[in-house]
């Protein structure tokens, strides 16, 4: 964050506009989103209150004030060191950049932690950007709701655990994991474990539930679960060690992210487990590292760049006032079979 951003105080909230206009919060929202069933008198009052209070983060309000930033922010709720080293985020960023190509819209990359949330809200709601893309939300993160309440157009990558009505784009994590589980069962594996993602992220929950569904269909136990608190190779390695200590006879593992699968493969090699003869391994994402792993990793493909492109398309649609945008989009996944399973 810059000093300017830290010193800027958040602008007026939606509730303040409603009080100034003498209408309800929902009426203000309908006016801003150009929805019907608002009287001309109420609509004029809201427009005047927006101008009087300088409530400019929302595109409609900024249009009234004659001001547009021609910039959007990509906010990643992770530490900077992980964002810059994880190929997933690089793929999302490539997709966002590709969708913005030729639009003369600048991209602002921001990484946020809980202790600087107020500064982030102040900056994003202060007219510096026209809208926000958010990825890697954890738990009950209030940032999307705070931005929505401040009138900032927002699209989230991944299903948010809170915030009904906030537009999001996600991959079909449940069915992708289900397909992986079914494949391992079909290849004759009988003691199938999983390395699940963080418990405070929808992606971790959805992929775990898809694997569990596959185990239930096959009448196999679903007790061999190890969670990693982060999507990293070290997190995958620690989880793999835990699983092997609990069940030395396991013969397959579904890993909820390719980057964690790299750590799992490292542990299996160190313990002289032959892959896939002794232990089959399936990942999720189909990042570039999957095809170069030893052995090449069977994985569930999600088009990460398409995720970034679709998020950006949705946000630009909001900013351009397009009608009929879907509240959420689920992108398909597919199984890519390689040598590890």
WONOR-V941276 format. One record per residue. N is the residue number from 1. RES is the residue in one letter. BURIAL is I if it has 16 or more other C-alpha atoms within 10 Angstrom, else O. D_CENTER is the distance of its C-alpha to the mean C-alpha in Angstrom with 2 decimals. Layout:
n=N res=RES burial=BURIAL d_center=D_CENTER
n=N res=RES burial=BURIAL d_center=D_CENTER
This chain:
n=1 res=X burial=O d_center=21.79
n=2 res=X burial=O d_center=25.14
n=3 res=X burial=O d_center=28.14
n=4 res=X burial=O d_center=28.08
n=5 res=X burial=I d_center=24.58
n=6 res=X burial=O d_center=25.56
n=7 res=X burial=O d_center=28.79
n=8 res=X burial=O d_center=27.46
n=9 res=X burial=O d_center=27.32
n=10 res=X burial=I d_center=24.82
n=11 res=X burial=I d_center=26.36
n=12 res=X burial=I d_center=27.64
n=13 res=X burial=I d_center=25.47
n=14 res=X burial=I d_center=25.53
n=15 res=X burial=I d_center=28.04
n=16 res=X burial=I d_center=30.42
n=17 res=X burial=I d_center=30.48
n=18 res=X burial=I d_center=31.26
n=19 res=X burial=O d_center=34.09
n=20 res=X burial=O d_center=35.52
n=21 res=X burial=I d_center=35.57
n=22 res=X burial=O d_center=36.96
n=23 res=X burial=I d_center=34.39
n=24 res=X burial=O d_center=31.58
n=25 res=X burial=I d_center=27.96
n=26 res=X burial=O d_center=27.08
n=27 res=X burial=I d_center=29.76
n=28 res=X burial=I d_center=28.30
n=29 res=X burial=I d_center=24.90
n=30 res=X burial=O d_center=26.79
n=31 res=X burial=I d_center=28.76
n=32 res=X burial=I d_center=25.84
n=33 res=X burial=I d_center=24.12
n=34 res=X burial=O d_center=27.57
n=35 res=X burial=O d_center=27.88
n=36 res=X burial=O d_center=31.38
n=37 res=X burial=O d_center=33.62
n=38 res=X burial=O d_center=34.10
n=39 res=X burial=O d_center=37.66
n=40 res=X burial=O d_center=38.72
n=41 res=X burial=O d_center=39.93
n=42 res=X burial=I d_center=36.66
n=43 res=X burial=I d_center=34.70
n=44 res=X burial=O d_center=37.15
n=45 res=X burial=I d_center=36.90
n=46 res=X burial=I d_center=33.13
n=47 res=X burial=I d_center=33.37
n=48 res=X burial=I d_center=36.09
n=49 res=X burial=I d_center=34.23
n=50 res=X burial=I d_center=31.20
n=51 res=X burial=O d_center=33.66
n=52 res=X burial=O d_center=35.69
n=53 res=X burial=O d_center=32.83
n=54 res=X burial=I d_center=31.00
n=55 res=X burial=I d_center=27.80
n=56 res=X burial=I d_center=26.23
n=57 res=X burial=I d_center=22.43
n=58 res=X burial=I d_center=22.04
n=59 res=X burial=I d_center=23.03
n=60 res=X burial=I d_center=25.85
n=61 res=X burial=I d_center=27.25
n=62 res=X burial=I d_center=27.12
n=63 res=X burial=O d_center=28.95
n=64 res=X burial=O d_center=31.61
n=65 res=X burial=I d_center=32.03
n=66 res=X burial=O d_center=32.13
n=67 res=X burial=O d_center=29.37
n=68 res=X burial=I d_center=26.17
n=69 res=X burial=O d_center=24.29
n=70 res=X burial=O d_center=23.23
n=71 res=X burial=I d_center=20.14
n=72 res=X burial=I d_center=16.43
n=73 res=X burial=I d_center=14.17
n=74 res=X burial=I d_center=10.97
n=75 res=X burial=I d_center=10.08
n=76 res=X burial=I d_center=8.56
n=77 res=X burial=I d_center=9.23
n=78 res=X burial=I d_center=11.20
n=79 res=X burial=O d_center=14.81
n=80 res=X burial=O d_center=15.96
n=81 res=X burial=O d_center=17.74
n=82 res=X burial=O d_center=14.82
n=83 res=X burial=I d_center=12.78
n=84 res=X burial=O d_center=16.02
n=85 res=X burial=O d_center=16.86
n=86 res=X burial=O d_center=13.84
n=87 res=X burial=I d_center=14.16
n=88 res=X burial=I d_center=10.55
n=89 res=X burial=I d_center=9.86
n=90 res=X burial=I d_center=13.23
n=91 res=X burial=I d_center=12.43
n=92 res=X burial=I d_center=9.60
n=93 res=X burial=I d_center=12.20
n=94 res=X burial=I d_center=14.93
n=95 res=X burial=I d_center=13.50
n=96 res=X burial=I d_center=13.12
n=97 res=X burial=I d_center=16.58
n=98 res=X burial=O d_center=18.07
n=99 res=X burial=I d_center=17.24
n=100 res=X burial=I d_center=18.71
n=101 res=X burial=O d_center=21.75
n=102 res=X burial=O d_center=24.90
n=103 res=X burial=O d_center=23.45
n=104 res=X burial=O d_center=24.78
n=105 res=X burial=I d_center=21.61
n=106 res=X burial=O d_center=20.75
n=107 res=X burial=I d_center=17.36
n=108 res=X burial=O d_center=16.99
n=109 res=X burial=O d_center=14.71
n=110 res=X burial=O d_center=14.32
n=111 res=X burial=I d_center=13.37
n=112 res=X burial=I d_center=13.85
n=113 res=X burial=O d_center=15.44
n=114 res=X burial=O d_center=16.85
n=115 res=X burial=O d_center=20.33
n=116 res=X burial=O d_center=19.67
n=117 res=X burial=O d_center=17.58
n=118 res=X burial=O d_center=20.68
n=119 res=X burial=I d_center=21.25
n=120 res=X burial=I d_center=17.78
n=121 res=X burial=I d_center=18.38
n=122 res=X burial=I d_center=21.86
n=123 res=X burial=I d_center=20.94
n=124 res=X burial=I d_center=18.29
n=125 res=X burial=I d_center=20.59
n=126 res=X burial=I d_center=23.62
n=127 res=X burial=I d_center=23.71
n=128 res=X burial=I d_center=22.50
n=129 res=X burial=I d_center=19.67
n=130 res=X burial=I d_center=19.57
n=131 res=X burial=I d_center=15.91
n=132 res=X burial=I d_center=12.51
n=133 res=X burial=I d_center=9.12
n=134 res=X burial=I d_center=6.53
n=135 res=X burial=I d_center=3.61
n=136 res=X burial=I d_center=4.39
n=137 res=X burial=I d_center=6.05
n=138 res=X burial=I d_center=9.24
n=139 res=X burial=O d_center=11.90
n=140 res=X burial=O d_center=13.56
n=141 res=X burial=I d_center=12.14
n=142 res=X burial=O d_center=14.41
n=143 res=X burial=I d_center=13.21
n=144 res=X burial=I d_center=11.69
n=145 res=X burial=I d_center=14.96
n=146 res=X burial=I d_center=17.09
n=147 res=X burial=I d_center=16.01
n=148 res=X burial=I d_center=16.55
n=149 res=X burial=I d_center=19.85
n=150 res=X burial=I d_center=20.82
n=151 res=X burial=I d_center=20.46
n=152 res=X burial=I d_center=17.72
n=153 res=X burial=I d_center=15.98
n=154 res=X burial=I d_center=12.21
n=155 res=X burial=I d_center=9.39
n=156 res=X burial=I d_center=5.84
n=157 res=X burial=I d_center=3.22
n=158 res=X burial=I d_center=3.27
n=159 res=X burial=I d_center=6.60
n=160 res=X burial=I d_center=7.62
n=161 res=X burial=O d_center=10.72
n=162 res=X burial=O d_center=12.73
n=163 res=X burial=I d_center=13.47
n=164 res=X burial=O d_center=15.20
n=165 res=X burial=O d_center=15.60
n=166 res=X burial=I d_center=12.46
n=167 res=X burial=I d_center=11.42
n=168 res=X burial=I d_center=8.14
n=169 res=X burial=I d_center=7.67
n=170 res=X burial=I d_center=6.92
n=171 res=X burial=I d_center=9.35
n=172 res=X burial=I d_center=12.26
n=173 res=X burial=I d_center=11.64
n=174 res=X burial=I d_center=14.69
n=175 res=X burial=I d_center=17.11
n=176 res=X burial=I d_center=16.15
n=177 res=X burial=I d_center=16.99
n=178 res=X burial=I d_center=19.98
n=179 res=X burial=I d_center=21.26
n=180 res=X burial=I d_center=21.14
n=181 res=X burial=I d_center=23.08
n=182 res=X burial=I d_center=25.55
n=183 res=X burial=I d_center=26.20
n=184 res=X burial=I d_center=27.06
n=185 res=X burial=I d_center=29.32
n=186 res=X burial=O d_center=30.96
n=187 res=X burial=O d_center=31.85
n=188 res=X burial=O d_center=33.81
n=189 res=X burial=I d_center=31.73
n=190 res=X burial=I d_center=32.83
n=191 res=X burial=I d_center=31.10
n=192 res=X burial=I d_center=27.41
n=193 res=X burial=I d_center=25.05
n=194 res=X burial=I d_center=21.32
n=195 res=X burial=I d_center=19.32
n=196 res=X burial=I d_center=16.37
n=197 res=X burial=I d_center=13.22
n=198 res=X burial=I d_center=13.00
n=199 res=X burial=I d_center=14.38
n=200 res=X burial=O d_center=12.35
n=201 res=X burial=I d_center=8.92
n=202 res=X burial=I d_center=8.70
n=203 res=X burial=I d_center=7.99
n=204 res=X burial=I d_center=11.15
n=205 res=X burial=I d_center=13.02
n=206 res=X burial=I d_center=12.61
n=207 res=X burial=I d_center=13.71
n=208 res=X burial=I d_center=16.43
n=209 res=X burial=I d_center=17.65
n=210 res=X burial=I d_center=17.94
n=211 res=X burial=I d_center=20.03
n=212 res=X burial=I d_center=22.06
n=213 res=X burial=I d_center=22.84
n=214 res=X burial=I d_center=24.14
n=215 res=X burial=I d_center=26.26
n=216 res=X burial=O d_center=27.68
n=217 res=X burial=O d_center=28.62
n=218 res=X burial=O d_center=30.53
n=219 res=X burial=O d_center=32.15
n=220 res=X burial=O d_center=30.82
n=221 res=X burial=O d_center=29.94
n=222 res=X burial=I d_center=26.37
n=223 res=X burial=O d_center=27.40
n=224 res=X burial=I d_center=26.32
n=225 res=X burial=I d_center=22.89
n=226 res=X burial=I d_center=21.89
n=227 res=X burial=I d_center=18.71
n=228 res=X burial=I d_center=17.34
n=229 res=X burial=I d_center=15.92
n=230 res=X burial=I d_center=14.05
n=231 res=X burial=I d_center=12.97
n=232 res=X burial=I d_center=16.19
n=233 res=X burial=I d_center=19.50
n=234 res=X burial=I d_center=21.40
n=235 res=X burial=I d_center=19.24
n=236 res=X burial=I d_center=19.89
n=237 res=X burial=I d_center=23.53
n=238 res=X burial=I d_center=24.15
n=239 res=X burial=I d_center=22.80
n=240 res=X burial=I d_center=24.98
n=241 res=X burial=I d_center=27.97
n=242 res=X burial=I d_center=27.52
n=243 res=X burial=I d_center=27.46
n=244 res=X burial=I d_center=30.52
n=245 res=X burial=O d_center=32.41
n=246 res=X burial=O d_center=31.89
n=247 res=X burial=O d_center=32.63
n=248 res=X burial=O d_center=34.41
n=249 res=X burial=O d_center=35.00
n=250 res=X burial=I d_center=31.43
n=251 res=X burial=I d_center=31.34
n=252 res=X burial=I d_center=27.69
n=253 res=X burial=I d_center=24.21
n=254 res=X burial=I d_center=20.82
n=255 res=X burial=I d_center=18.30
n=256 res=X burial=I d_center=14.63
n=257 res=X burial=I d_center=13.72
n=258 res=X burial=I d_center=16.21
n=259 res=X burial=I d_center=16.19
n=260 res=X burial=I d_center=17.33
n=261 res=X burial=I d_center=19.75
n=262 res=X burial=I d_center=21.46
n=263 res=X burial=I d_center=22.49
n=264 res=X burial=I d_center=23.59
n=265 res=X burial=I d_center=25.72
n=266 res=X burial=I d_center=27.27
n=267 res=X burial=I d_center=28.43
n=268 res=X burial=I d_center=29.80
n=269 res=X burial=O d_center=31.75
n=270 res=X burial=O d_center=33.10
n=271 res=X burial=O d_center=34.38
n=272 res=X burial=O d_center=35.97
n=273 res=X burial=O d_center=33.99
n=274 res=X burial=O d_center=34.37
n=275 res=X burial=I d_center=31.26
n=276 res=X burial=O d_center=31.23
n=277 res=X burial=O d_center=34.78
n=278 res=X burial=O d_center=34.25
n=279 res=X burial=I d_center=30.50
n=280 res=X burial=I d_center=28.18
n=281 res=X burial=I d_center=24.62
n=282 res=X burial=I d_center=21.64
n=283 res=X burial=I d_center=18.18
n=284 res=X burial=I d_center=14.85
n=285 res=X burial=I d_center=13.20
n=286 res=X burial=I d_center=16.55
n=287 res=X burial=I d_center=16.05
n=288 res=X burial=O d_center=19.37
n=289 res=X burial=I d_center=20.28
n=290 res=X burial=I d_center=20.62
n=291 res=X burial=I d_center=23.57
n=292 res=X burial=O d_center=25.28
n=293 res=X burial=I d_center=25.13
n=294 res=X burial=O d_center=28.46
n=295 res=X burial=I d_center=28.77
n=296 res=X burial=I d_center=26.24
n=297 res=X burial=I d_center=23.36
n=298 res=X burial=I d_center=23.04
n=299 res=X burial=I d_center=19.38
n=300 res=X burial=I d_center=17.09
n=301 res=X burial=I d_center=15.95
n=302 res=X burial=I d_center=12.70
n=303 res=X burial=I d_center=13.11
n=304 res=X burial=I d_center=10.49
n=305 res=X burial=I d_center=12.56
n=306 res=X burial=I d_center=12.78
n=307 res=X burial=I d_center=9.08
n=308 res=X burial=I d_center=9.59
n=309 res=X burial=I d_center=12.91
n=310 res=X burial=I d_center=12.10
n=311 res=X burial=I d_center=9.71
n=312 res=X burial=I d_center=12.66
n=313 res=X burial=I d_center=15.20
n=314 res=X burial=I d_center=14.05
n=315 res=X burial=I d_center=14.22
n=316 res=X burial=I d_center=17.52
n=317 res=X burial=O d_center=18.75
n=318 res=X burial=I d_center=18.35
n=319 res=X burial=I d_center=20.17
n=320 res=X burial=O d_center=22.84
n=321 res=X burial=O d_center=23.47
n=322 res=X burial=O d_center=22.90
n=323 res=X burial=O d_center=23.67
n=324 res=X burial=O d_center=22.30
n=325 res=X burial=O d_center=18.61
n=326 res=X burial=O d_center=16.82
n=327 res=X burial=O d_center=14.90
n=328 res=X burial=I d_center=12.25
n=329 res=X burial=I d_center=12.17
n=330 res=X burial=O d_center=11.90
n=331 res=X burial=O d_center=12.54
n=332 res=X burial=O d_center=15.22
n=333 res=X burial=I d_center=15.51
n=334 res=X burial=I d_center=18.88
n=335 res=X burial=I d_center=20.78
n=336 res=X burial=I d_center=22.24
n=337 res=X burial=I d_center=25.37
n=338 res=X burial=O d_center=26.74
n=339 res=X burial=I d_center=29.21
n=340 res=X burial=I d_center=27.39
n=341 res=X burial=I d_center=27.73
